[in-house]
Amino acid sequence: MPSKKSKKKLTSKTIEVNKENKATPKTAKIVLFVFGVGPLILMCLFLFTNGFFNSP
């Protein structure tokens, strides 16, 4: 008779690791602000300090 292979059960450690790596809406908003709106604000400040928006 062939022996049956036992299946390993998922441990709570793998479930805890998956919970830690999930992106929450709060972190998603922070990342979008830093990499999306942040550079635009920095470019506008740079152009403003160099007189780009001043009329000749």
Residue pairs with C-beta under 8 A, 6 or more apart in sequence:
47 53
